[in-house]
Amino acid sequence: MPALNPYLATMPSGYLFREIAQRIAAYEQKNSGKHVLSLGIGDVTRPLPKAAGEAMAKAALEMCTVEGFRGYSPDFGYDFLIDAIIKNLYETRGVHLSQNEVFVSDGAKTDTSGLQELMASEARVAVMDPVYPVYIDTNAMAGRAGEYKNGLWSQIEYLPCTAENGFAPIMPSHYVDVLYLCFPNNPTGAALPKKELQRYVDWALQNGALIIYDAAYAAFVHSQEIPHSIYECEGAKGCAVECGSFSKLAGFTGVRCGYTVVPKELFGGTLNDMWRRRLSAKHNGVSYPVQRAAEAVFSEEGKRACRENIAYYMNNARIIREGLTSAGITVYGGVDAPYVWLQTPGRMSGWDFFDLLLHEAQVAGTPGEGFGPSGAGYFRLTAFGTTENTQEAVRRIRALL
Ligand SMILES: *Cc1c(COP(=O)(O)O)cnc(C)c1O
């Protein structure tokens, strides 16, 4: 055997969604004729904005002409898309960015997983718990997470997010180099008012730490006091990078486009230079038709279609929230995020609640334990299904409880 990456070779396998699929399949096989409705869908289901599809098709055909052909795209994205991102997602919120601070990519997973390469191998990492697994897994593969024991990595600082603290992580108890934050949050559906988010920015500035801010769900923010970007907080350009995505904004999960903001102000320009250097070594950009499609998301027609799709999902979230609340269940989220996070009745384990819903109501969701130890006794339902299925699933849960 060649010398392999020992951290990757010994990674525990991600079993959550496989385990869920297996339990559903086993149930359906034993109970033929019973149809399980899923409120566990972690992917968008509404079609693309037509304006994006048309722009993508037009750009593809343009590439088939001598005049319109394009080879490699610029490593960091075409100016037309960078300008559209700055104008539509930042200027509108009073955040001013220059072109050389925005880096177009094929999605936020790529960037939230790649950003750890900016850190030293001994850097200390803190994450919210429960958490989107990408942040931990990629640090573990790089040898930064220590040993995996009883579901925890010894070198990762887990910051519990529970009903008691409003799903806002407690501040790290000792020095950490990098803090991953995600708001609006997957899986808890929590969103932080600007005043609250400012506390983490102030902490990072005081400690000279880096915040990696995942803003993948920014488009779902409706409440006035909730920021769409961490740069709405004072001083955030001095401590935070931000990842955004067209996936949940415009249904691009299968098209692939996102971006990362690395401000020039961050540690005297060092991080901007490092990210630029890394991307030019590792990336050859995002395809031209996809970047044209992303640009069209900001046309009047594109914006209208995105608003309609998001309203569709948020109506599902309301149906789940209201239906379960009136059945006596304590629910969180679902207001500025497409996720509803509920406390299981009698604080039973998420997996027991999963089995109960599956067997007695033929509804599937996601046990909170799958996202980290502080997810125990919680359960995630998503608003990404059809309204008909959402209504029927909520009706079944109510009938059961
Ligand atoms: C869906 C999601 C993303 C988006 O990832 P893409 O690679 O852009 O599709 C990022 N972060 C979180 C927490 C998500 O749930």
The ligand as a Gaussian input file, in Angstrom:
#p B3LYP/6-31G(d) Opt

LIG

0 1
 C      -27.670000      23.557000       1.027000
 C      -26.600000      24.148000       1.845000
 C      -25.513000      24.791000       1.238000
 C      -25.469000      24.979000      -0.260000
 O      -24.509000      24.194000      -0.847000
 P      -24.257000      24.272000      -2.414000
 O      -22.965000      23.541000      -2.543000
 O      -24.144000      25.709000      -2.785000
 O      -25.388000      23.587000      -3.104000
 C      -24.533000      25.343000       2.042000
 N      -24.614000      25.296000       3.375000
 C      -25.652000      24.718000       3.999000
 C      -25.722000      24.737000       5.472000
 C      -26.658000      24.099000       3.249000
 O      -27.675000      23.508000       3.871000

